[in-house]
Amino acid sequence: PQLFYLHNRLPLPELKLDTVLIETLKKRYEERVTFMLAFATQKKTCRANTLSGYYKESIDIPCGLCDICLANKQHLRSKEDFELIKNNILQEIELTQVVNIDLFCQKYSSLMQERVMNIIRFLLDEGQIELNTGGDLIKKK
């Protein structure tokens, strides 16, 4: 809070300040700043829900548009993509016994090919599949 004198200053003994009001305004200001800092730095709750809670309203459904909601959607999509590609790799090996990595990756867009390679590395690391002498994928013996 700031104080602006619009007229000549009064002598100090005649100056009356409402210190209770000043403290109340200061406390409200600090609460708003604290909330905004927490709002800007938190990464878990939907921004619309957080704001509605600040104004004593309740929205139970995430907005789906804020950065938090979009990140959650991407994370869920990544899990779904992972499972889908992993299952495709394992099914292809079951059907054909030998899967050429390059030919398998060509089935996916260039953006997804790196993700497919990461999933193949994961399956190799987990021991679910292995490479034969020709560098093709085979079922773990």
C-alpha positions in Angstrom: 0.0 0.0 0.0 1.1 3.5 -0.7 0.1 6.8 0.8 -0.3 9.9 -1.4 -0.7 13.3 0.1 -3.0 15.5 -2.0 -2.8 18.5 0.3 -0.1 20.0 2.5 1.1 17.6 5.1 -0.5 17.7 8.5 1.6 17.9 11.6 2.4 14.4 12.9 0.2 14.7 16.0 -2.8 15.5 13.9 -2.3 12.7 11.3 -4.6 9.8 11.9 -3.8 6.6 10.0 -6.1 3.5 10.2 -3.3 1.0 11.0 -5.8 -1.9 11.1 -7.0 -1.2 7.6 -3.4 -0.8 6.4 -2.4 -4.2 7.9 -5.5 -5.8 6.4 -4.7 -4.5 3.0 -1.1 -5.6 3.3 -2.1 -9.1 4.4 -4.6 -9.4 1.4 -1.8 -8.3 -1.0 0.6 -10.8 0.4 -2.0 -13.6 0.1 -2.6 -12.7 -3.6 1.1 -12.7 -4.3 1.6 -16.0 -2.6 -1.3 -17.5 -4.5 -0.1 -16.2 -7.9 3.4 -17.6 -7.2 2.0 -21.0 -6.3 -0.4 -20.9 -9.3 2.5 -20.1 -11.7 4.9 -22.8 -10.3 2.6 -25.7 -9.6 2.5 -28.5 -12.2 -0.3 -30.8 -11.0 -3.7 -29.2 -10.8 -5.7 -27.8 -13.8 -5.2 -24.0 -13.9 -8.9 -23.4 -14.4 -9.7 -25.5 -11.3 -7.0 -23.7 -9.3 -8.4 -20.3 -10.2 -12.0 -21.3 -9.5 -10.9 -22.5 -6.1 -9.3 -19.2 -5.4 -12.6 -17.5 -6.1 -14.5 -20.0 -3.9 -16.1 -21.7 -6.9 -15.8 -25.3 -7.8 -15.2 -26.9 -11.1 -14.7 -30.6 -10.8 -13.8 -31.3 -14.5 -10.4 -30.3 -15.8 -10.6 -27.7 -18.6 -8.5 -29.8 -21.1 -6.9 -26.6 -22.5 -4.3 -25.4 -20.0 -0.7 -26.5 -20.0 -1.3 -28.9 -17.1 -4.2 -30.7 -18.9 -2.4 -30.8 -22.2 0.6 -32.4 -20.5 -1.6 -35.0 -18.8 -3.2 -35.8 -22.1 0.2 -36.2 -23.8 1.4 -38.4 -21.0 -1.7 -40.7 -21.3 -1.3 -40.7 -25.1 2.4 -41.7 -24.7 1.4 -44.7 -22.5 -1.2 -45.8 -25.0 1.2 -45.4 -27.9 3.9 -47.4 -26.0 1.5 -50.3 -25.3 0.2 -50.3 -28.9 3.7 -50.3 -30.5 5.0 -52.8 -27.9 2.1 -55.2 -28.7 2.6 -54.7 -32.4 6.3 -55.7 -32.1 5.6 -58.8 -30.0 2.7 -59.9 -32.4 4.9 -59.4 -35.4 7.6 -61.6 -33.9 5.0 -64.2 -33.0 3.7 -64.3 -36.5 6.9 -64.2 -38.5 9.5 -65.4 -36.0 12.0 -62.8 -37.4 11.4 -59.1 -37.7 13.7 -56.8 -39.6 14.0 -53.5 -37.6 14.3 -51.2 -40.6 11.2 -52.7 -42.3 9.2 -52.6 -39.1 10.1 -49.0 -38.5 9.1 -48.0 -42.0 5.5 -48.8 -41.1 5.4 -45.7 -38.9 5.8 -42.1 -39.7 9.2 -40.5 -39.4 8.1 -38.8 -36.2 7.2 -42.1 -34.6 10.2 -44.1 -35.8 12.4 -42.8 -33.0 9.7 -43.8 -30.5 9.5 -47.2 -32.0 13.3 -47.6 -31.7 13.1 -46.6 -28.1 10.5 -49.2 -27.4 12.6 -51.9 -29.2 15.5 -50.9 -27.0 13.2 -51.2 -23.9 12.1 -54.7 -24.9 15.7 -55.7 -25.5 16.7 -54.4 -22.1 13.8 -56.1 -20.4 14.8 -59.4 -22.1 11.4 -59.8 -23.9 13.1 -60.0 -27.3 16.7 -60.4 -28.6 18.7 -59.8 -31.7 19.8 -62.7 -33.9 23.2 -62.7 -35.7 21.7 -60.8 -38.6 20.5 -58.0 -36.4 16.8 -58.9 -36.7 14.4 -59.2 -33.8 13.5 -62.6 -32.5 11.6 -64.0 -29.5 13.7 -64.5 -26.4 14.7 -68.1 -26.0 
